[in-house]
Amino acid sequence: MTEKLTDTHGAVIRGPRDAKRLSLVFTGGDFGEGMHTILDTLAEHGVKGSFYLTGGFLRDFANRAAIERAATEGHVLGPHSDRHLLYCPWDDRAKTLVSQDVFTKDLEANTRSLADFGVPPDAMRWWIPPYEWYNEDIARWSEEAGHRLFCFTPGTLSHTDYTEDSARNHRSNDTIWDSIIEFEKHELDGLNGFLLLVHVGTGPGRSEKFFNRLSDLITHLEECGYGFMSVPELLGE
């Protein structure tokens, strides 16, 4: 790994910390009701986002217009697995639940669906795993398949914006917002090099949609002096 990149279990989880720049990472699997809202917000602020989408999401006709819009407006589109498989148990990361053959074929199916939207192979170099959960086997197999694994930067609760109202692990929009603001304020490097994850949809089980706060968040971070880059721009290669 490049010295300026932070990695764990074989995946990059943070870009260079030497400048106030970060990436907005959007993942999509089962739900996509926030895609147009997110795209409207990014257009309003002149910011490019990085969208990592499952094959199932890409093939769902209901998402086609938003995906085509994202591509037309110059946002990054990348892989997030085809069938959103769980690669390792939550309580035993060292155990791998899929074979390398199953993993590789699933990722290849995802990239084929991306190619249907005109995404060239070199634009699919970086990818984020399903459930944002992986181990060293997955990282190694990714490299062997010609891809580099990355995941969100830990420290905030942005990735919990999917939690349903009735869930024990539910996090409100205010709680998520505060976690981002407080981390930026109190950590030595703030959000420098951050890979900040937001889901493009959460479905009917969550009444609050954090993507509706995205414009306010971008405004706040811009006022703090941050610039925004795509994942490939931030991480390189």
Steps between C-alpha positions, in 0.01 A plus 500: 500500500608857435623662820238775471217247499364329812403136468365220716449132418628573150256779407564873484283684754638853474676717246783751552461720808724781377217714357137586581339281240273199521279273292125457520430131447148381416406133501184342361357152536136442586370858497565810293233755587763765578694487173342803333508702822870425537570586137306826533706589807832417336406706194399793721841500667707406196630189679579165342396188691606137479215250465566132568203287397413132505416311183148453628465876546638567153261255335191635678317705237369736769858620556604535136420868447691606814801284413512639146474849643790435738714380212403793276576752774851364548474310826703186561316168471662192648439146632336401828463126421228344289277327756610681819649189656619480860867405474576428864303464826445813707648330804793323328662714235777246440252246362413529132149394396548491122748325272734696280313374196163621632656833598666557163195406293280725712733798459531434127120502466492837677758649264312369195189682618707818543635460148141509373496865621818579311734479799848405370699227679767741626231700679414191705843466661375599847199330656328476838383166642138411577397581857835686515630179657794295377822328602849444364382218270261739328768768471746252348244354259406853396860573405520176306185601311654838413316714756596691813280474807405804706253565778360799688713685750398410857435764762161642404153344479420595141496132401213436747255709297334172389386400852124457524281684749418187697853355502705472817794658319293792364688828470304820439600759244598737780724236658667433165542872430650567843747213461636653178520855635663394827754275329600781264528745787701292745720260300852615415458456124127568497343339194814525287511203263163375620287253309157608626227247427132577439245251368296595194187351653375342821152378411175541694640380832676830568294820506798740520720512192849629565552581133252785559766660724775463240474856370537645850793268566683601183440867579638455852809316379563756228484772766760300694727513195452150359506406135346188348661242274388173347633179654751436215622860523544481877659156514691509172576224252 
